[in-house]
Amino acid sequence: MTAPSDEYEEFVRLLIREESAVKAYVRRLVPTWQDVEEVVQQTSLVAWKKFSELDDVSRFGGWLMTIARFEALKYRRSLARSPLVFSEPLTELLADLDSPSVPVSDRRTALEECLQKLSAAHRELVLRAHTPGITIRDFANSQGKSEAAIYKLVQRVRHRLWDCVRSKLIGEELP
């Protein structure tokens, strides 16, 4: 048995090694970077509480991702009324795409290519909707539109963007 301080040091070392991957994974499941920080913090707390139950530290990364997935889904349920949150099936599909067979660089490339296919106005809308500190209300006011109209447009553009990325990743061409 390791001393408590040794166990803590090992946990922190492993957590730091996986932190960027966990943040990238959680970012696909929650709407903003502030949400990511909250979910990652909660994930770290849960992981620390359960760390003594982990039998094989070589599996820490996958174990942490599983905790992150459940924490993100729990967090999303708390946000369920927000129109900027992906539906549960779409979130599950996004989470499932996070497999070793789909490298992060491929996902990033697909997203960048699909963003370039959007009109300039739609691209700006999606990017502004995901910019920390920017609210849909402020964006709607600057465009002279209602919040509801902007939320609906964001949902449609995100759906189109998701279809494009998915088709690039699984090799389908959409009409």
Backbone bond lengths (Angstrom), bond angles and torsions (degrees), N, CA, C in turn:
res aa  C-N    CA-C-N  psi(-1)  N-CA   C-N-CA  omega(-1)  CA-C   N-CA-C  phi
1 M - - - 1.463 - - 1.529 108.89 -
2 T 1.319 116.10 135.11 1.464 119.28 179.70 1.523 109.75 -86.25
3 A 1.297 115.98 155.16 1.460 121.33 177.03 1.523 108.54 -67.27
4 P 1.345 117.65 151.40 1.466 119.64 -179.01 1.524 113.67 -53.20
5 S 1.343 117.70 -39.67 1.464 118.71 -179.44 1.527 110.96 -69.27
6 D 1.343 117.27 -34.48 1.462 120.26 176.25 1.521 110.64 -66.22
7 E 1.322 116.14 -41.24 1.469 120.85 179.17 1.530 109.93 -63.37
8 Y 1.318 116.02 -42.56 1.459 120.51 179.04 1.528 110.79 -64.13
9 E 1.316 116.83 -44.26 1.468 120.25 179.08 1.519 111.15 -61.55
10 E 1.323 117.06 -42.23 1.459 120.13 178.39 1.528 110.57 -63.89
11 F 1.328 116.83 -42.79 1.464 120.74 178.50 1.527 110.70 -59.60
12 V 1.313 116.91 -48.55 1.463 121.03 -178.43 1.529 110.58 -62.22
13 R 1.319 117.44 -42.72 1.473 121.26 178.40 1.534 110.48 -59.29
14 L 1.326 116.84 -46.66 1.461 121.00 179.90 1.525 111.21 -66.43
15 L 1.319 116.07 -40.88 1.463 120.81 -179.62 1.528 110.94 -62.75
16 I 1.314 116.33 -44.73 1.471 120.33 179.66 1.527 110.63 -62.64
17 R 1.322 116.59 -39.30 1.466 120.77 179.75 1.534 111.40 -62.24
18 E 1.323 117.63 -34.67 1.465 121.65 -175.72 1.529 113.93 -97.18
19 E 1.323 118.01 -7.61 1.465 121.47 -170.42 1.528 114.22 -55.24
20 S 1.309 118.79 -47.70 1.467 119.54 -176.85 1.523 111.49 -66.21
21 A 1.317 117.78 -37.20 1.471 120.36 177.82 1.525 110.57 -66.48
22 V 1.326 116.60 -40.11 1.467 120.19 179.08 1.524 110.01 -65.16
23 K 1.322 117.21 -43.39 1.466 120.19 179.30 1.529 110.88 -62.01
24 A 1.315 116.80 -43.38 1.468 120.11 179.19 1.523 110.82 -62.46
25 Y 1.308 116.69 -41.55 1.462 121.91 179.40 1.528 110.58 -65.10
26 V 1.317 116.96 -49.07 1.463 121.32 -178.37 1.521 110.87 -64.18
27 R 1.337 117.47 -33.25 1.471 120.68 -178.49 1.522 111.67 -60.86
28 R 1.313 116.90 -29.60 1.465 119.62 178.22 1.523 111.68 -76.60
29 L 1.317 117.41 -12.28 1.459 120.66 -174.65 1.523 114.20 -106.80
30 V 1.329 117.59 -17.10 1.460 120.70 -179.76 1.523 109.65 -126.75
31 P 1.348 117.18 156.65 1.468 119.22 -169.00 1.522 118.30 -74.77
32 T 1.330 119.88 -28.54 1.468 119.02 -175.22 1.522 110.78 -133.60
33 W 1.341 115.12 165.62 1.466 119.96 177.92 1.525 110.98 -67.51
34 Q 1.334 117.83 -30.89 1.458 119.37 175.63 1.526 110.19 -62.77
35 D 1.334 116.34 -39.71 1.463 120.98 176.87 1.527 110.35 -63.85
36 V 1.326 116.17 -40.13 1.468 120.64 178.14 1.523 109.58 -57.68
37 E 1.318 116.86 -49.31 1.462 120.62 -178.43 1.527 110.69 -59.21
38 E 1.318 116.50 -42.10 1.462 119.68 -179.98 1.525 111.60 -65.10
39 V 1.331 116.57 -44.88 1.465 120.40 -179.28 1.525 110.68 -67.24
40 V 1.315 117.92 -41.33 1.467 120.55 179.78 1.534 110.21 -64.89
41 Q 1.315 117.02 -39.13 1.464 119.82 177.35 1.534 110.29 -63.10
42 Q 1.326 116.71 -45.53 1.468 120.22 178.82 1.528 110.56 -63.93
43 T 1.318 116.35 -39.58 1.463 121.05 177.63 1.528 110.31 -59.97
44 S 1.320 116.63 -43.77 1.467 120.85 179.37 1.523 111.22 -62.47
45 L 1.326 116.97 -41.33 1.471 120.34 179.10 1.526 111.71 -63.94
46 V 1.330 115.56 -46.04 1.466 119.94 179.47 1.529 109.74 -63.57
47 A 1.327 116.14 -43.26 1.471 119.99 -179.48 1.527 110.78 -61.92
48 W 1.332 117.65 -41.30 1.461 119.82 179.36 1.525 110.53 -63.71
49 K 1.334 116.43 -43.22 1.467 120.15 -179.68 1.530 111.64 -62.26
50 K 1.339 116.61 -31.42 1.464 120.77 -176.20 1.534 113.05 -102.62
51 F 1.316 117.10 0.67 1.460 120.94 -174.14 1.527 112.43 -56.68
52 S 1.296 116.86 -37.50 1.472 119.74 -179.02 1.529 111.84 -66.07
53 E 1.329 117.46 -18.37 1.465 121.60 179.08 1.536 112.21 -83.82
54 L 1.328 117.57 -13.97 1.468 121.66 -179.00 1.525 109.13 -75.25
55 D 1.335 115.26 118.07 1.464 120.62 -176.39 1.527 113.34 -77.62
56 D 1.327 117.03 -35.37 1.462 121.30 -172.70 1.529 109.20 -129.30
57 V 1.321 117.74 106.15 1.461 120.58 -176.80 1.533 112.50 -65.09
58 S 1.314 118.09 -15.13 1.464 119.24 176.43 1.535 110.81 -69.34
59 R 1.313 116.92 -15.46 1.477 121.88 178.27 1.532 111.26 -98.19
60 F 1.327 117.56 10.60 1.457 121.92 -174.88 1.529 112.03 -55.41
61 G 1.333 117.69 -45.77 1.468 121.29 -176.93 1.516 112.60 -57.86
62 G 1.319 117.07 -50.92 1.461 120.46 179.20 1.514 112.27 -64.95
63 W 1.328 115.99 -39.57 1.460 122.27 178.50 1.534 109.90 -61.97
64 L 1.328 116.65 -44.39 1.459 121.28 179.33 1.526 110.95 -65.31
65 M 1.330 117.12 -40.26 1.472 120.27 178.06 1.523 110.87 -62.58
66 T 1.315 117.29 -37.68 1.462 120.45 178.19 1.525 110.05 -63.54
67 I 1.310 116.61 -44.48 1.463 120.18 177.42 1.530 109.53 -61.95
68 A 1.329 116.94 -44.07 1.469 121.52 -179.88 1.527 110.48 -60.20
69 R 1.312 116.65 -41.18 1.467 120.18 179.47 1.517 110.49 -60.90
70 F 1.329 117.39 -48.66 1.458 120.34 -179.67 1.523 111.58 -64.90
71 E 1.327 117.08 -39.54 1.466 119.82 179.21 1.532 110.83 -66.96
72 A 1.333 117.45 -38.95 1.464 120.61 178.17 1.518 110.61 -65.74
73 L 1.320 117.14 -42.87 1.465 119.99 178.99 1.527 110.62 -65.04
74 K 1.324 116.94 -39.68 1.468 120.58 177.33 1.534 109.69 -63.86
75 Y 1.315 116.58 -43.19 1.460 120.93 179.12 1.525 110.74 -63.33
76 R 1.324 116.05 -42.25 1.464 120.78 179.55 1.525 111.41 -61.40
77 R 1.330 116.05 -38.53 1.466 118.44 177.83 1.528 110.34 -60.82
78 S 1.324 116.61 -33.69 1.465 119.72 178.42 1.541 111.04 -70.63
79 L 1.319 116.93 -21.44 1.468 121.73 179.08 1.525 112.84 -101.81
80 A 1.305 116.88 8.45 1.470 122.08 -167.22 1.527 114.33 -51.60
81 R 1.282 118.85 -25.63 1.464 119.84 -177.24 1.524 113.01 -82.97
82 S 1.308 117.82 -9.11 1.458 120.58 -179.82 1.522 110.44 -79.28
83 P 1.331 117.55 129.17 1.466 119.66 179.07 1.520 113.71 -71.20
84 L 1.326 118.39 -7.78 1.456 119.92 178.22 1.511 112.82 -87.47
85 V 1.316 117.63 0.65 1.457 121.47 -178.69 1.519 108.57 -96.41
86 F 1.338 116.55 132.68 1.453 120.98 177.10 1.515 110.06 -61.71
87 S 1.325 116.18 153.54 1.461 120.63 175.94 1.523 109.42 -65.68
88 E 1.332 116.20 159.18 1.465 121.32 -179.35 1.534 111.82 -57.49
89 P 1.359 119.23 -46.96 1.477 118.29 179.20 1.528 113.17 -61.54
90 L 1.325 116.54 -38.64 1.462 119.25 179.14 1.526 110.43 -67.00
91 T 1.317 116.71 -40.18 1.464 120.30 177.93 1.518 110.83 -62.41
92 E 1.325 116.73 -42.33 1.464 120.65 177.73 1.524 110.35 -61.07
93 L 1.338 116.01 -42.79 1.464 120.34 179.86 1.527 110.47 -63.87
94 L 1.327 117.38 -42.59 1.456 120.66 177.13 1.527 110.83 -61.21
95 A 1.322 115.66 -42.40 1.470 119.52 179.65 1.520 110.39 -64.20
96 D 1.330 117.10 -38.65 1.458 120.78 -179.52 1.520 112.46 -68.82
97 L 1.338 116.80 -27.22 1.464 119.17 178.27 1.519 112.09 -70.62
98 D 1.331 116.24 -11.77 1.459 119.59 -179.82 1.521 109.92 -83.87
99 S 1.290 115.10 68.01 1.455 119.59 178.92 1.523 108.25 -120.96
100 P 1.320 116.91 160.69 1.459 119.38 179.71 1.529 113.05 -58.60
101 S 1.332 116.86 -20.65 1.459 119.17 -178.55 1.529 112.02 -76.68
102 V 1.336 117.93 -11.59 1.458 121.37 177.33 1.533 107.72 -121.78
103 P 1.330 117.13 90.77 1.469 120.32 -177.86 1.527 112.08 -60.40
104 V 1.325 115.29 148.89 1.463 121.35 179.29 1.524 110.30 -55.81
105 S 1.310 117.22 -39.57 1.473 119.53 -178.97 1.522 111.31 -62.62
106 D 1.334 117.93 -36.15 1.469 120.73 177.34 1.523 111.11 -67.06
107 R 1.339 116.02 -41.61 1.469 119.76 179.26 1.518 110.04 -64.69
108 R 1.340 116.36 -42.81 1.463 120.83 -179.77 1.530 110.08 -63.65
109 T 1.320 116.85 -43.76 1.466 121.03 179.49 1.527 110.56 -62.31
110 A 1.332 116.59 -44.73 1.467 120.75 179.22 1.521 110.44 -60.99
111 L 1.321 116.85 -44.28 1.463 120.35 179.48 1.519 110.94 -62.77
112 E 1.325 117.51 -44.62 1.463 120.28 179.76 1.524 111.25 -62.55
113 E 1.327 117.59 -41.83 1.463 120.95 178.74 1.526 110.35 -64.11
114 C 1.320 116.28 -41.80 1.465 119.62 -179.27 1.521 111.58 -70.18
115 L 1.321 117.69 -36.09 1.464 119.61 175.32 1.529 110.40 -61.29
116 Q 1.333 117.21 -38.01 1.461 120.66 179.88 1.530 111.88 -67.15
117 K 1.329 117.07 -25.16 1.467 120.85 178.83 1.524 112.39 -75.76
118 L 1.344 116.58 -20.05 1.459 119.99 178.94 1.519 110.33 -72.51
119 S 1.328 115.80 155.07 1.465 118.93 173.19 1.523 107.76 -64.98
120 A 1.306 116.61 159.82 1.468 120.55 -179.40 1.526 110.75 -58.26
121 A 1.317 117.19 -40.11 1.472 120.80 -179.21 1.525 111.30 -65.66
122 H 1.331 116.95 -42.58 1.465 120.18 -179.90 1.532 111.21 -70.03
123 R 1.324 116.12 -37.56 1.462 120.10 177.69 1.537 109.49 -62.68
124 E 1.322 116.64 -46.12 1.467 120.41 178.67 1.529 110.42 -61.24
125 L 1.310 116.98 -41.84 1.463 121.28 179.93 1.527 110.81 -59.18
126 V 1.323 117.36 -49.44 1.463 121.11 -178.61 1.525 110.48 -64.01
127 L 1.295 117.48 -44.58 1.459 120.24 -178.79 1.524 111.63 -66.81
128 R 1.325 117.14 -40.13 1.478 119.92 178.45 1.522 111.16 -68.62
129 A 1.336 117.32 -35.46 1.470 120.50 -179.90 1.528 111.36 -65.57
130 H 1.324 117.19 -20.35 1.465 121.24 -178.34 1.528 112.81 -111.60
131 T 1.325 116.24 15.51 1.448 120.75 178.71 1.523 109.43 -92.14
132 P 1.331 117.32 123.71 1.464 119.08 178.32 1.529 111.10 -56.34
133 G 1.332 115.71 136.33 1.454 121.10 177.45 1.513 114.28 89.44
134 I 1.326 117.81 -10.41 1.460 121.26 178.11 1.526 107.61 -98.79
135 T 1.310 116.45 128.55 1.468 119.18 177.51 1.524 109.60 -104.14
136 I 1.301 114.48 154.38 1.473 119.55 176.76 1.525 109.26 -63.00
137 R 1.319 116.50 -36.18 1.475 120.24 178.99 1.530 110.40 -58.87
138 D 1.330 116.46 -47.79 1.465 119.95 179.85 1.527 111.09 -63.10
139 F 1.332 115.78 -43.41 1.469 119.29 179.58 1.528 110.38 -63.55
140 A 1.341 116.95 -44.04 1.467 121.23 179.60 1.523 110.20 -60.20
141 N 1.327 116.94 -45.12 1.472 120.53 178.74 1.520 111.31 -61.07
142 S 1.344 116.82 -40.80 1.465 119.50 -179.41 1.527 112.08 -67.57
143 Q 1.331 116.19 -24.74 1.461 120.80 179.39 1.527 112.81 -95.60
144 G 1.337 116.27 -5.84 1.465 120.43 -178.93 1.524 112.10 71.17
145 K 1.347 117.10 30.66 1.470 121.64 -179.15 1.519 109.68 -124.41
146 S 1.315 115.21 164.03 1.459 118.86 178.73 1.529 109.96 -78.07
147 E 1.329 115.36 156.35 1.461 119.84 176.45 1.522 110.76 -58.62
148 A 1.333 116.17 -43.19 1.467 120.69 -178.15 1.525 110.68 -59.02
149 A 1.323 116.93 -41.20 1.466 120.45 -179.72 1.528 110.12 -64.93
150 I 1.332 116.42 -41.06 1.463 120.10 -179.96 1.528 110.17 -67.49
151 Y 1.344 117.83 -43.18 1.465 120.67 178.07 1.527 110.99 -58.10
152 K 1.321 116.98 -44.59 1.471 120.54 179.98 1.522 110.81 -63.91
153 L 1.312 116.45 -41.88 1.461 120.22 179.14 1.532 110.66 -65.04
154 V 1.331 116.96 -42.35 1.468 120.39 177.96 1.523 109.71 -59.29
155 Q 1.328 117.03 -43.85 1.464 120.18 179.88 1.528 111.11 -61.35
156 R 1.324 117.62 -44.96 1.465 120.58 -179.90 1.527 111.54 -63.62
157 V 1.322 117.18 -44.28 1.463 121.18 -179.01 1.529 110.17 -66.61
158 R 1.330 117.53 -41.31 1.464 120.10 178.23 1.524 111.05 -62.81
159 H 1.320 115.82 -39.22 1.466 119.41 178.94 1.531 109.91 -63.72
160 R 1.320 117.11 -44.20 1.469 121.33 178.36 1.537 110.12 -63.22
161 L 1.317 116.56 -42.49 1.462 121.71 179.15 1.531 110.01 -63.17
162 W 1.319 116.59 -44.75 1.469 120.80 178.74 1.530 110.72 -60.61
163 D 1.330 117.61 -45.10 1.464 120.37 178.99 1.523 111.13 -58.85
164 C 1.307 115.95 -42.20 1.462 120.77 -179.91 1.527 110.79 -63.77
165 V 1.335 117.37 -49.28 1.462 121.27 -178.84 1.526 110.19 -61.72
166 R 1.318 116.13 -46.94 1.467 119.98 -179.94 1.529 110.66 -58.87
167 S 1.323 116.91 -43.59 1.463 119.11 -178.75 1.532 111.28 -64.86
168 K 1.314 117.09 -36.04 1.472 120.05 178.15 1.536 110.63 -68.63
169 L 1.330 116.64 -38.76 1.460 120.19 -176.51 1.520 113.23 -74.44
170 I 1.323 116.59 -32.92 1.464 117.99 -178.48 1.529 111.83 -104.92
171 G 1.339 116.08 3.76 1.458 119.74 172.03 1.502 115.46 81.01
172 E 1.333 117.78 15.98 1.458 120.65 177.16 1.521 108.20 -91.85
173 E 1.279 115.85 148.05 1.464 119.87 171.67 1.513 107.50 -108.65
174 L 1.324 115.82 127.09 1.448 120.58 179.40 1.518 109.18 -88.45
175 P 1.322 116.71 152.52 1.475 119.40 179.05 1.502 112.47 -66.11
